[in-house]
Amino acid sequence: MIHELTKRFAYMSADGSVDRPILGAVLGEDRILFVDAGNSLRHASAFREAVREAYGTRPSLTALTHWHWDHSFGAAYDASSPLVATEMTRQALQQLVGLDWSDEALDERVREGKEIAFCADYIKKEYEGMERDIRISLPDMTFTDALTLHLGAVSCEMQHIGGIHAEDSCIMYVPEERVLFLGDVLGPAIYDGPRYYVAQDFLRIVEKIKTYPAAWYIESHHRPVTAEEFWPEINEYCTLAELVMEYGPNKQRIERELARQMKRELADGDRDAIHQFLLGDQRQSLLLGE
């Protein structure tokens, strides 16, 4: 099922049961831009066929926010749709070419520390009952910093942002519709131990996001939200990041100050976020030899 967010932007909702992110479609008059490829051929097929049934068939492009499997494994669905991504994304995907994706191979890579159990488990869930026909598609067009795609009466500005979730992460802005597709750029690091945030990195990304006059914000594993819904929560995370930078490992001081500044009692989600930011602070201190 697809939803029309604006006149020229449609999307399919995320599905956490099999780690499917939101998929988007920028509906140009000359061509359609599919935002992220999905986590399997089945995922890609469901979305693209629904878009074409609702909006007609015309040439298309596919753009990736980053290399992670849930965003890229569906790219092989349509070879006629050129794949666009950062050069860093291409390099990351190149490392996956030729790998065995059987349960046994996934389990072995988890044991070797080359894969994480979270991803391996969800790959098994998504591909349960279907052929494990995973083919890695490499981008046909790459860029380093920024790229604007003109689609006919609407455009999409791709900007590399990076970050600890994936260093190749980019965001996509549709200025005519004021839609900002964030992918997972605000997500924590997931591949090197317990999930964590780095305060300075988070604040850097948010400052970049603020430069876009968006009305809609889309994070891949959430739902689209308006600016009025998006910014209060993000500002709380920014407050937390600033407190971690100011008070370092002093968890009790951070908790008191965060509750005072937010003018409410802390919830479990707040404490989880504090823990993840403090993990990031500890990692940064170790890296800097402090």
N, C-alpha and C positions, 0 to 999 in steps of 0.2 A: 504494500500500500504506500502510495506517495502523497505528500502534502504540498500544497502551494503556499510558500511563505510570503512571496511577493509575486508580482506579475511575471517576472523573469527569473525567479529562483524557486526550484522545487527540491524536495528532499525526501529521503526514506529514513525513518527513525532508527536510532541505535537499538541493538538487542544484546543486552548484557549476558544472556544465557549462553551465547556462543561467541561473545566478544566481537560482535559486529558493530563497527562505528557508524555514525551518520554518513550517508552518501548524499552528495549534492549535485544539482544540475543547473548550470547557468544557461538560460534559454535564449540564445541569440537568434536573430532572424536568418543568419547565414549558416551558423553551426552551433552545436550544443557543446558546452564544456562540462564533462563529468568530473566532479571534485572527489578524489580518491576512488580507488578501483574496487574496494571491497576485499573481504578475507577469503573468498573462494569464487570459482566460476559460478556456482549456484547463487551466491549473494549478488554478484555483478549482473547475472542474467535477470534475476527478479527485478532489480531496480531499472536496468536499462530498457527492458521490454515494457515495463510500466510507463516509463517516461515517453517512449516512442509511441505507445498506444494513446497516451493522453495528449501529446504535443506534436506528433508527426515525426516522420523520418527525415533526417538531414545529416550532413557530415558532422562528425564529432571529433573532439579531442578529449584526452583524459589527463588530469594533473594530479600529482601526488603531493600530499602534505609532508610525508616522510616515508622512510623505507619499511617500517615495521609491518609484519606479516598481515595484520588485520586490515591494513590500508592498501596493500600492494598485491596480494596473491590473486585477486580477481582480474588483474590487468591483461591476462592472456585471453580473456573472454572474447575480445573484439580486436583482431589484428589490424583492422582498417581504421581504428581510432588511435592516431599517434599519441604516444605517451610523453608527457612533459614533466620534468622534475629538476631539482638542483643537480649539479655535477656530483655533489657529495652523496646524494641519494643513489645516483647511478653506481658509484663506487661501492656503496654498502650493499646494494642488490647484487652486484657482480660476485660478492663473496658467497652468495646463496646458490648461485648457479651450479647445478650438478649434484647438490646434496640429496641424500636419501631422506624421505619424509615418512617412512614407516614408523609404527609405534616403537619398534626396537631401536631404530636409528635415533629417534627423538630422545628416548630414555637414555641412550648412551651419551648423547651430547649434553644432556642435563647432568649426568654423572661426571662428565669431563669439565663441566663449567662453561661449555660453549653455548648452552641454551638455558633458559630458566623454566622451572616447572610450570609457572603460570601460563606461559605461551604454549608449551608442549601440551598441557592438559586441554586448552581451548582449541588447539588445532585438531586434536582427537575428537572433541565434541562437534566441531563444525563439519568435519569430514566423516562423521559416523554414518554408516549406511550408504556411503558413496565411494566411488573410486578415488584413491588418493592421487589424483591427476594434477599435482602441483607443478606448474611450469613458471619459472621466473622470467618475467618480461623486463628487458632493460629499456630505459627511456630512449626515445627517438630524438628528442630535443632537450638540451640541458642549458642551464644558466647558472651563474655564480652568485649574483647579488639580487637582481630584480628583473622581472619580465612582465610586459603587459600584453595580454591576448585580446585581440579585437574580434568580436563574434557576430557583429551586425546589430546595431542599435544598443548594444550593451558590451561591456568589457570586463576583464578581470586582471587585477594587478597582483602578481605573485612576488612576495618579498621573503628572502631568506632571513630567518630570525635566530635559528640555532637554539641552544638551551640544553639543560641537563637531561630532559626526557629523550631527546634525539638531536644530535648536533646538526643534522641536515634539515631540521624542521623549517617549514615556511608557512606563512599565512597568506590568505587570498581575499582580496577586497573587491567587491562589485560596486563601484561608486554610484552607478545609476540607480541601484536598488538599496544602497547603504547597508549591504550585508557583508559582515566580516567573518570569514570562515577561519577559525583558529586552529583546527586540528587538535593535536595534543600538546601544543607549545607551552601551556600552563600546567602540564602534568609533572609529576615527580619523576626522578630517576628510578628505573625499575630493573636494570640489568646488572647491577653490581652490589648485590646485597639487599637489605631491607630498604624499602622505598624512602626517599628523602628529597628535600628541597634545599636549594642554596639561596639564601636570602638575597644576596646581591644580584644573582642571576634572575631571580623572580622579579625584582624591582626593575631591572633593566628591560625585561620583556614587557612589563606593564607600561612603562614609559613609551615604548614603541607603539603599543596598542592604542594609547591615548592620542596618537597623531592621526588616527583615522576617525572621521565623523560618522561612525556607524550608528544605525538605528537597531540593527539586529546583530547578535553575537552567537556564533555556533562553535561549541566545543564538541569534539567528535563523540564522546561517550556520555553526553548529556542531551538536553533538548535545546532548541533555539530559544533565546531569551532576548527581551528588549533591553535597551540601555538602562532603563529604570530598574530592571531586575538584576542585570549583570554587575553593575558597579558597586552596589553596597557590599556584596560578598567579597568582591575582589579588593575593595578598599580595606576590609577587615584583614584579609591575608597580607596586604601591604603593611598595615599597622603591625601585625605579628612579625613580619620580616624585619621591619625597622627596629622592633624591640629586641629581636635576637641579635641584630648587629650591635645594638647598644649595650645589652646586658650579657651577651655570650651565654655560657652554660647555666646561668642563674635562673633555673626553671621557675622557682617560686616567685621571684620578682617579675618575670615575664607574665606569669599567670595573673598576678595581682594587677599589673599595669594594663594587660589586655582586657580584663573584666572591667576595669575602671573606665578605660577609653571607649569600650563598646557599650558601657552602661547596662550591662546584663550579666547574669551568671554564665560561666562557661559550660558548654555542652560537651558531650563525648567527642563530637567532631572537631571542636576547638582543641581539645587535649591531644587528639590524634595529630592534628596539624602542628601543634607545638612540638610534639615528639619528632615529627618528620623534619621540621626546620632545625631542631637541635642536633639531629643526626647529621644533617648537612653541615652545620657549623663545626661539629667535631671532625668531620672528614676534611673540611677546609683547613682547620688548625693543624691536623696531622700532615697534610700536603705541604703546608707552609713551614712545618717544623716548629710550630709554636708550643 
